[in-house]
């Protein structure tokens, strides 16, 4: 059985760890409120932007604009959005698994895969594979739209140069505080979601529009902006998901520390009782020997 001093040291160490995890839980909760608010404020903008893109691109051919050109896929690029920091449970691991599954799927078809990693964790994990074309680290803690614009321009330039025939975007989607799931979307060629338009048609609010200037001129401007919006939206979702996952992980760690303290306290009491019993037996044995 462990000595009393060893058990006391373990209890003290676990208590200090519990204080750290509890503090990190509170910090993550405070950051989550701001990140979640920004994400929820941007979601309606993303949906309406997507709806406008669907309406504009409905009667256009896929090859009419370079960013909408559908090609025979030989090379695929995957933009992965992860966190810069760890200690957030399996959040980043789930994104890694979704990415590896997509990579395996394309490589089994004989296609080449390259990666653009947004976030230090994803860059560090996939760097060893040799597939990382570019990495954006140390930006997820305090990112702005210009960060998303730089990433979008890099990805679009690579697509227009013919280095990638299709681009996927993988990020952590915020469902609620307890659930964050990896989300996979096609970023290029631009293929806006049609669900919003279908919902509008069912509600009887869809119709024909007269555009000024022409839809072609509008699309020339909106297509790059659409990529900026999609990447910024993914970064907002990942940021909120990271704080929620860290808050949950630190809460679980704090509870685990409390359980360990209870077990170590019980062990300490048993060791102390065993020590007292041994001392009493020595005293009784000595008294009997003097008789």
C-alpha positions as CSV (number, residue, x, y, z in Angstrom):
1,X,0.0,0.0,0.0
2,X,1.2,3.5,-0.8
3,X,2.6,5.6,2.0
4,X,0.6,8.5,3.5
5,X,3.0,11.1,2.1
6,X,2.7,9.7,-1.4
7,X,-1.1,9.7,-1.3
8,X,-1.2,13.3,0.1
9,X,1.1,14.4,-2.7
10,X,-1.2,12.8,-5.3
11,X,-4.3,14.4,-3.7
12,X,-2.6,17.8,-3.8
13,X,-1.6,17.4,-7.4
14,X,-5.1,16.3,-8.5
15,X,-6.6,19.3,-6.7
16,X,-4.3,21.7,-8.5
17,X,-5.2,20.0,-11.8
18,X,-8.9,20.4,-10.9
19,X,-8.4,24.1,-10.3
20,X,-6.8,24.5,-13.8
21,X,-9.5,22.5,-15.6
22,X,-12.2,24.4,-13.8
23,X,-10.6,27.8,-14.8
24,X,-10.2,26.6,-18.4
25,X,-13.9,25.6,-18.4
26,X,-14.9,29.1,-17.4
27,X,-12.6,30.8,-19.9
28,X,-14.0,28.5,-22.7
29,X,-17.6,29.3,-21.6
30,X,-16.9,33.0,-21.8
31,X,-15.3,32.8,-25.2
32,X,-18.1,30.6,-26.4
33,X,-20.7,33.2,-25.8
34,X,-19.0,35.7,-28.1
35,X,-18.1,33.1,-30.8
36,X,-21.6,31.6,-30.8
37,X,-23.2,35.0,-31.2
38,X,-21.0,35.9,-34.2
39,X,-21.7,32.5,-35.8
40,X,-25.5,32.8,-35.3
41,X,-25.5,36.4,-36.6
42,X,-23.6,35.3,-39.8
43,X,-25.7,32.2,-40.5
44,X,-28.7,34.1,-42.0
45,X,-26.4,36.1,-44.2
46,X,-24.8,32.9,-45.5
47,X,-28.2,31.4,-46.2
48,X,-29.5,34.4,-48.0
49,X,-26.3,34.8,-50.0
50,X,-26.6,31.2,-51.0
51,X,-30.2,31.7,-52.0
52,X,-29.2,34.6,-54.2
53,X,-26.5,32.5,-55.9
54,X,-29.0,29.7,-56.6
55,X,-31.4,32.2,-58.2
56,X,-28.7,33.8,-60.3
57,X,-27.1,30.6,-61.4
58,X,-30.3,28.7,-62.2
59,X,-30.3,29.4,-65.9
60,X,-26.5,29.5,-66.4
61,X,-24.2,26.9,-67.9
62,X,-21.5,25.4,-65.6
63,X,-18.7,26.5,-67.9
64,X,-20.0,30.1,-68.3
65,X,-17.8,31.2,-65.4
66,X,-14.3,29.8,-64.5
67,X,-15.2,29.1,-60.9
68,X,-18.3,27.2,-61.9
69,X,-16.6,25.0,-64.5
70,X,-17.2,21.3,-63.9
71,X,-14.2,19.3,-65.0
72,X,-13.1,15.7,-65.2
73,X,-11.7,15.2,-61.7
74,X,-8.1,14.2,-61.6
75,X,-6.8,16.3,-58.7
76,X,-8.8,17.1,-55.6
77,X,-8.0,19.8,-53.0
78,X,-9.4,19.7,-49.5
79,X,-9.5,22.8,-47.3
80,X,-9.5,21.7,-43.6
81,X,-10.5,24.1,-40.9
82,X,-9.4,23.0,-37.4
83,X,-8.4,24.8,-34.2
84,X,-5.0,26.2,-33.3
85,X,-5.1,24.9,-29.7
86,X,-5.9,21.4,-28.2
87,X,-7.6,20.3,-25.0
88,X,-10.9,20.2,-26.8
89,X,-11.7,16.5,-26.6
90,X,-12.2,14.6,-29.9
91,X,-13.2,17.7,-31.9
92,X,-10.1,17.9,-34.1
93,X,-9.8,14.1,-34.2
94,X,-13.3,13.8,-35.8
95,X,-12.3,16.3,-38.5
96,X,-9.1,14.4,-39.1
97,X,-11.1,11.1,-39.5
98,X,-13.6,12.7,-41.9
99,X,-10.7,14.1,-44.0
100,X,-8.8,10.8,-44.0
101,X,-11.9,9.0,-45.1
102,X,-12.4,11.5,-48.0
103,X,-8.7,11.2,-49.0
104,X,-8.9,7.4,-49.0
105,X,-12.0,7.5,-51.2
106,X,-10.4,9.7,-53.8
107,X,-7.0,7.9,-53.7
108,X,-8.8,4.6,-54.2
109,X,-10.2,6.0,-57.4
110,X,-6.6,7.0,-58.6
111,X,-7.0,10.7,-58.0
112,X,-4.3,13.0,-56.5
113,X,-5.2,14.8,-53.3
114,X,-3.7,18.0,-51.9
115,X,-4.6,19.8,-48.6
116,X,-4.9,23.4,-47.4
117,X,-4.9,23.4,-43.6
118,X,-6.4,26.3,-41.7
119,X,-5.5,25.9,-38.1
120,X,-2.3,24.7,-36.4
121,X,-3.7,21.3,-35.3
122,X,-4.7,20.2,-38.8
123,X,-1.4,21.5,-40.3
124,X,0.7,19.6,-37.7
125,X,-1.3,16.4,-38.2
126,X,-1.3,16.3,-42.0
127,X,2.1,17.8,-42.6
128,X,3.8,14.4,-42.2
129,X,1.7,13.0,-45.1
130,X,3.4,15.3,-47.6
131,X,0.0,16.4,-49.1
132,X,-0.2,19.8,-47.5
133,X,0.1,22.5,-50.2
134,X,-0.4,25.5,-47.9
135,X,-1.0,26.0,-44.2
136,X,-2.6,28.9,-42.3
137,X,-1.7,28.7,-38.6
138,X,-2.2,31.0,-35.6
139,X,-5.2,32.7,-37.1
140,X,-8.1,30.8,-35.5
141,X,-7.8,32.6,-32.2
142,X,-8.6,36.0,-33.7
143,X,-9.6,35.8,-37.4
144,X,-11.4,38.4,-39.6
145,X,-12.9,38.4,-43.1
146,X,-9.6,39.4,-44.7
147,X,-8.1,36.0,-43.4
148,X,-10.9,34.1,-45.2
149,X,-10.4,36.3,-48.3
150,X,-6.7,35.4,-48.5
151,X,-7.5,31.7,-48.2
152,X,-10.3,31.9,-50.8
153,X,-8.0,33.8,-53.2
154,X,-5.3,31.1,-52.8
155,X,-7.7,28.2,-53.4
156,X,-9.4,30.0,-56.3
157,X,-6.0,30.8,-58.0
158,X,-5.0,27.1,-57.7
159,X,-8.3,26.0,-59.2
160,X,-8.1,28.5,-62.1
161,X,-4.5,27.4,-62.8
162,X,-5.8,23.9,-63.3
163,X,-3.9,22.5,-60.3
164,X,-7.2,21.3,-58.7
165,X,-10.3,20.1,-60.5
166,X,-12.5,20.0,-57.4
167,X,-12.2,21.6,-53.9
168,X,-13.9,20.3,-50.7
169,X,-14.3,22.2,-47.5
170,X,-14.3,20.3,-44.2
171,X,-14.9,22.0,-40.8
172,X,-16.6,21.4,-37.5
173,X,-20.2,22.4,-37.6
174,X,-21.8,23.7,-34.4
175,X,-25.0,21.8,-33.6
176,X,-25.2,22.7,-29.9
177,X,-23.0,23.0,-26.9
178,X,-22.7,19.2,-26.6
179,X,-22.6,18.2,-30.2
180,X,-20.2,19.4,-33.0
181,X,-20.0,17.4,-36.2
182,X,-17.5,17.4,-39.1
183,X,-19.2,19.0,-42.2
184,X,-18.1,18.3,-45.8
185,X,-19.1,20.7,-48.6
186,X,-18.0,21.2,-52.2
187,X,-16.4,24.6,-52.5
188,X,-15.3,24.5,-56.1
189,X,-16.7,24.4,-58.7
190,X,-19.3,26.7,-57.1
191,X,-22.5,24.7,-56.6
192,X,-24.8,26.6,-54.3
193,X,-27.2,24.6,-52.2
194,X,-30.7,24.5,-53.6
195,X,-32.6,23.7,-50.4
196,X,-33.3,27.3,-49.6
197,X,-34.7,28.0,-53.0
198,X,-36.9,24.9,-52.9
199,X,-38.3,26.0,-49.5
200,X,-39.1,29.4,-50.8
201,X,-40.9,27.9,-53.8
202,X,-43.0,25.7,-51.5
203,X,-43.8,28.8,-49.5
204,X,-45.0,30.6,-52.6
205,X,-42.5,33.4,-52.5
206,X,-40.2,32.4,-55.3
207,X,-40.5,34.1,-58.7
208,X,-38.7,35.7,-61.7
209,X,-36.5,38.7,-61.1
210,X,-35.2,41.5,-63.3
211,X,-31.6,42.1,-62.6
212,X,-29.7,45.3,-63.1
213,X,-26.9,45.1,-64.1
214,X,-27.1,41.8,-65.9
215,X,-26.8,38.4,-64.1
216,X,-23.5,37.8,-65.8
217,X,-22.0,41.0,-64.4
218,X,-23.4,40.3,-61.0
219,X,-22.0,36.8,-60.9
220,X,-18.5,38.1,-61.9
221,X,-18.6,40.0,-58.6
222,X,-20.5,37.6,-56.4
223,X,-18.6,34.4,-57.2
224,X,-15.3,35.5,-55.4
225,X,-17.4,36.9,-52.5
226,X,-19.3,33.6,-52.3
227,X,-16.1,31.8,-51.6
228,X,-15.1,34.4,-49.0
229,X,-18.4,33.9,-47.3
230,X,-18.3,30.1,-47.3
231,X,-14.7,30.0,-45.8
232,X,-15.5,32.7,-43.2
233,X,-18.7,30.8,-42.3
234,X,-16.6,27.6,-41.8
235,X,-14.1,29.4,-39.6
236,X,-16.9,30.8,-37.5
237,X,-18.5,27.4,-37.1
238,X,-15.2,25.8,-36.2
239,X,-14.4,28.6,-33.7
240,X,-17.6,28.2,-31.8
241,X,-17.4,24.4,-32.0
242,X,-13.8,24.5,-30.5
243,X,-14.9,26.5,-27.5
244,X,-17.9,24.3,-26.9
245,X,-15.8,21.2,-27.2
246,X,-13.2,22.6,-24.8
247,X,-15.8,23.6,-22.3
248,X,-17.3,20.1,-22.3
249,X,-13.8,18.4,-22.2
250,X,-12.7,20.6,-19.2
251,X,-16.0,20.0,-17.4
252,X,-15.5,16.2,-17.8
253,X,-11.9,16.6,-16.7
254,X,-12.9,18.5,-13.5
255,X,-15.5,15.8,-12.7
256,X,-12.8,13.1,-13.2
257,X,-10.5,15.0,-10.9
258,X,-13.2,15.0,-8.2
259,X,-13.7,11.3,-8.6
260,X,-9.9,10.7,-8.3
261,X,-9.8,12.9,-5.1
262,X,-12.6,10.8,-3.6
263,X,-10.7,7.6,-4.4
264,X,-7.4,8.9,-3.2
265,X,-9.0,10.2,0.1
266,X,-10.4,6.7,0.7
267,X,-7.0,5.2,0.0
268,X,-5.4,7.7,2.4
269,X,-7.9,6.8,5.1
270,X,-7.3,3.1,4.6
271,X,-3.5,3.6,4.8
272,X,-3.8,5.8,7.9
273,X,-6.1,3.2,9.5
274,X,-3.6,0.5,8.7
275,X,-0.8,2.5,10.2
276,X,-2.8,3.2,13.4
277,X,-3.7,-0.5,13.7
278,X,0.0,-1.5,13.3
279,X,1.1,1.0,16.0
280,X,-1.6,-0.3,18.3
281,X,-0.6,-3.9,17.7
282,X,3.1,-2.9,18.5
283,X,1.9,-1.2,21.8
284,X,-0.2,-4.2,22.8
285,X,2.6,-6.6,21.9
286,X,5.1,-4.6,24.0
287,X,2.7,-4.4,27.0
288,X,2.2,-8.2,26.8
289,X,5.9,-8.8,26.7
290,X,6.5,-6.7,29.9
291,X,4.0,-8.8,31.9
